[in-house]
């Protein structure tokens, strides 16, 4: 991808002033602001209408930038070397002298950290002198944005600038891991658990259900297109959109396909776009055919389950 440096310069200028902008990442678009600035971080929460107890993920260019704010262990370093930059977020211990805004962490002593792969996001992080707090660029509990049009749809002119980066290639948020004691996944995402397990060479626990919100994506209601969703549906009603993992011979106007041949990678990429498309249609609710509960299928099922709490 060719990077427009004048766009990067404009984005940097706004961020330096404490403004919030939308940025592209390989997972979904993010609503970004200076993670060291209380002013910027307050603005992120206000724009998203996000509960203050839901911490933000902070994006860094590389390990050198991270060392000022967090400590880490050998398990983190193993995954960092193999998977970063990429769709994985780490829960790390904050250093006492860290300048990270307490608004980001909800006064917790830990920080969610990511190194995005998208070339535009990386170029921006390289140019600025601070990490970016950047949750998904959508209204809280609603469907995430995977392109600049989605961001405009949610925020209109409330955001000063959208840094263009095309469509997000992965289409679902990052996997969140906590490796500080027992290795565990706190949110399913774009990196499969099997990949993490293979690199670390040990068991990984899945703990993505919590009565207290420890990391983003743990709300019961999340990723919602604002309509009822019925999971594992074998039959569809006339007023429902029918969401299927792959194309079938029987094709009807209310059938929406996540992929052509059942690719879970393609399905994850198309999930949020299709939910937004159905939201704009005449249908009153969504019936979802069974999706394989393996690999990225686990992530898709997690998103649809939370969206179904509408």
C-alpha positions in Angstrom: 0.0 0.0 0.0 1.3 3.4 -1.0 1.3 5.8 2.0 0.1 9.4 1.6 2.6 11.3 3.8 0.6 14.5 3.7 -2.3 12.6 5.3 0.1 11.3 8.0 1.3 14.8 8.6 -2.3 16.1 8.9 -3.1 13.3 11.3 0.0 14.0 13.4 -0.8 17.7 13.6 -4.3 17.0 15.0 -3.1 14.4 17.5 -0.4 16.8 18.7 -3.2 19.2 19.5 -5.0 16.7 21.6 -7.7 15.9 19.0 -9.1 12.4 18.3 -9.0 10.9 14.8 -10.0 7.6 13.2 -7.1 5.4 12.1 -7.0 2.2 10.0 -5.7 -1.0 11.4 -5.6 -4.6 10.1 -8.4 -5.6 12.5 -10.9 -2.7 12.6 -10.7 1.1 12.4 -9.7 2.8 15.7 -10.7 6.0 17.4 -7.2 7.3 18.4 -5.9 9.9 20.8 -2.7 10.6 22.7 -2.5 7.9 25.4 -0.5 10.3 27.7 -3.2 13.0 27.5 -6.2 13.0 29.9 -7.9 15.5 27.6 -7.6 13.2 24.5 -8.6 10.1 26.4 -11.7 11.8 27.9 -12.7 12.8 24.4 -12.5 9.2 23.2 -14.8 8.0 25.9 -17.2 10.9 25.2 -17.3 10.3 21.4 -17.9 6.6 21.7 -20.4 7.0 24.7 -18.2 4.3 26.3 -18.5 3.4 30.0 -15.6 4.6 32.0 -14.9 1.2 33.5 -14.1 -0.3 30.0 -10.3 0.2 29.6 -8.7 1.2 26.3 -6.0 -0.6 24.2 -2.9 1.4 23.6 -1.0 1.1 20.3 2.8 1.2 20.0 5.2 1.3 17.1 7.7 -1.1 18.7 9.2 -2.6 21.8 11.6 0.4 22.3 8.6 2.7 22.8 6.8 0.3 25.1 9.7 0.0 27.6 8.9 3.4 29.1 5.5 2.3 30.2 5.4 -1.5 30.9 7.4 -4.5 32.1 7.1 -7.9 30.4 8.3 -11.5 30.7 9.8 -14.1 28.3 6.3 -15.5 27.3 5.4 -12.0 26.0 8.7 -11.7 24.2 8.2 -15.1 22.4 4.8 -14.0 21.1 6.1 -10.5 20.2 8.9 -11.9 18.1 6.6 -14.2 16.2 3.3 -12.3 16.0 4.0 -8.6 16.1 3.1 -6.4 14.5 -0.3 -8.1 14.2 -3.8 -8.8 15.7 -2.8 -9.6 19.3 -3.1 -7.5 22.4 -1.1 -8.1 25.6 -2.1 -7.3 29.2 1.1 -6.0 30.9 2.1 -4.5 34.2 2.4 -0.7 34.2 5.6 0.8 35.4 5.2 3.3 38.3 6.7 6.1 36.3 4.5 5.5 33.2 2.9 8.6 31.7 -0.2 6.6 30.5 -3.4 8.4 31.4 -5.3 6.8 34.3 -8.4 7.3 32.2 -7.1 4.7 29.8 -6.7 2.0 32.4 -9.6 3.0 34.7 -6.9 3.4 37.4 -5.8 -0.2 37.0 -2.1 -1.2 37.3 -2.2 -3.0 34.0 -2.3 -1.9 30.4 -3.6 -3.5 27.2 -0.9 -3.1 24.5 -0.9 -3.8 20.8 1.5 -3.3 17.8 -0.7 -2.9 14.7 0.4 -4.3 11.4 -1.4 -1.9 9.0 1.3 0.2 7.2 -0.6 3.5 7.6 -1.0 3.0 11.3 2.6 2.0 11.6 3.8 5.1 9.7 1.8 7.3 12.0 3.1 5.7 15.2 6.6 6.0 13.9 6.1 9.8 13.3 4.5 10.8 16.6 6.2 11.0 20.0 3.6 9.1 22.0 1.5 5.8 21.9 -2.1 5.9 20.8 -5.1 4.9 22.9 -7.4 3.5 20.2 -10.6 1.5 20.8 -12.7 0.5 17.8 -14.1 3.5 15.9 -17.8 2.9 16.5 -20.4 3.8 19.1 -20.1 1.7 22.3 -21.8 -1.8 22.0 -22.4 -1.3 18.3 -20.9 -3.0 15.2 -17.2 -2.1 14.7 -16.0 -0.1 11.6 -13.9 -1.8 8.9 -13.6 1.1 6.6 -13.8 4.9 6.6 -17.5 4.9 5.4 -18.5 2.9 8.5 -16.7 5.6 10.7 -18.6 8.4 8.9 -21.8 6.5 9.4 -21.4 6.4 13.2 -19.8 9.7 13.9 -20.5 12.1 11.0 -18.5 15.3 11.5 -17.9 14.7 15.2 -14.4 13.3 14.4 -11.9 15.9 13.1 -10.3 13.5 10.6 -10.4 10.0 9.3 -7.0 8.7 8.1 -7.8 6.6 5.1 -6.4 3.1 4.9 -8.9 1.0 2.8 -10.8 -1.9 4.2 -9.5 -3.7 7.3 -8.0 -7.0 6.1 -8.8 -9.1 9.1 -12.1 -7.6 10.0 -12.4 -8.6 13.7 -10.6 -7.2 16.7 -7.3 -8.5 18.2 -7.0 -11.5 20.4 -6.3 -10.3 24.0 -3.9 -12.4 26.1 -2.6 -12.2 29.7 0.7 -14.0 30.1 1.7 -12.5 33.5 0.9 -15.7 35.6 -1.1 -18.4 33.9 -1.3 -17.9 30.2 -4.9 -17.1 29.2 -7.0 -15.6 26.4 -9.3 -12.9 27.7 -10.9 -12.0 24.3 -11.1 -14.1 21.1 -9.9 -12.3 18.0 -7.8 -12.3 14.9 -5.0 -14.5 16.2 -6.1 -18.1 16.8 -5.5 -19.8 20.2 -3.8 -22.7 18.5 -1.2 -20.4 17.0 -0.4 -18.9 20.5 -0.3 -22.4 22.1 2.2 -23.6 19.4 4.6 -20.7 19.9 4.5 -20.9 23.7 4.5 -24.7 23.9 2.1 -24.8 26.8 -1.6 -24.8 27.6 -3.6 -21.6 27.1 -6.8 -21.0 29.2 -9.8 -19.3 27.7 -11.3 -16.8 30.2 -13.4 -14.5 28.0 -16.4 -14.4 30.4 -16.2 -12.2 33.4 -18.7 -10.5 35.8 -16.2 -7.6 35.9 -15.0 -5.9 32.7 -11.2 -6.5 32.8 -10.5 -5.9 29.1 -12.4 -4.6 26.0 -14.9 -6.9 24.4 -16.1 -8.5 27.6 -19.5 -6.7 27.8 -22.5 -9.0 27.5 -24.0 -6.8 24.8 -21.4 -5.9 22.1 -21.0 -5.7 18.3 -24.8 -5.1 18.0 -26.6 -4.1 14.8 -29.6 -3.0 16.9 -31.8 -5.9 16.0 -32.6 -9.4 17.4 -30.2 -12.2 16.4 -31.2 -15.9 16.5 -28.2 -18.3 16.6 -27.9 -21.8 15.1 -31.0 -21.3 13.0 -32.1 -24.2 10.7 -35.1 -22.4 9.2 -35.6 -18.7 8.5 -38.8 -16.6 8.7 -39.9 -14.2 5.9 -39.1 -11.1 8.0 -35.5 -12.3 8.9 -32.2 -11.9 7.1 -30.4 -15.3 7.0 -26.7 -15.2 7.6 -24.8 -18.3 6.3 -21.2 -19.3 6.4 -21.1 -20.3 2.7 -23.2 -20.2 -0.5 -25.8 -22.8 -1.0 -27.9 -23.9 -4.0 -31.1 -22.4 -2.7 -30.6 -18.7 -3.1 -33.1 -16.1 -1.8 -33.1 -12.3 -1.5 -32.8 -12.5 2.3 -29.8 -14.8 2.3 -26.4 -13.2 3.2 -23.2 -15.2 2.8 -20.1 -14.6 5.0 -17.9 -16.4 2.4 -18.2 -18.2 -0.9 -16.9 -21.6 0.1 -16.9 -21.6 3.9 -13.6 -19.9 4.6 -13.5 -18.8 8.2 -10.9 -16.2 7.4 -13.1 -14.6 4.7 -16.1 -14.9 7.0 -14.4 -13.0 9.8 -13.4 -10.3 7.3 -17.0 -9.9 6.0 -18.9 -10.2 9.4 -19.2 -6.6 10.4 -19.8 -5.3 6.8 -22.7 -7.8 6.4 -24.2 -6.9 9.8 -24.2 -3.2 8.8 -25.7 -4.1 5.4 -28.5 -6.1 7.0 -29.2 -3.2 9.5 -29.9 -0.9 6.5 -32.2 -3.5 4.9 -36.0 -4.1 5.3 -35.4 -7.1 7.6 -36.4 -6.8 11.3 -34.1 -9.5 12.7 -31.3 -11.9 11.8 -31.2 -15.7 11.8 -27.7 -17.2 11.8 -27.0 -20.7 10.4 -24.6 -22.8 12.5 -21.0 -21.6 12.1 -18.1 -24.1 12.8 -16.8 -23.5 16.3 -13.1 -23.8 15.5 -10.3 -21.4 14.6 -11.7 -18.0 13.6 -15.2 -19.6 13.8 -14.8 -19.3 17.6 -14.3 -15.6 17.2 -17.2 -15.2 14.9 -19.5 -17.1 17.3 -18.3 -15.0 20.2 -19.2 -11.8 18.3 -22.6 -13.0 17.3 -23.4 -14.3 20.7 -22.7 -10.9 22.3 -24.6 -9.2 19.5 -27.6 -11.4 20.2 -28.0 -9.9 23.7 -29.9 -7.0 22.1 
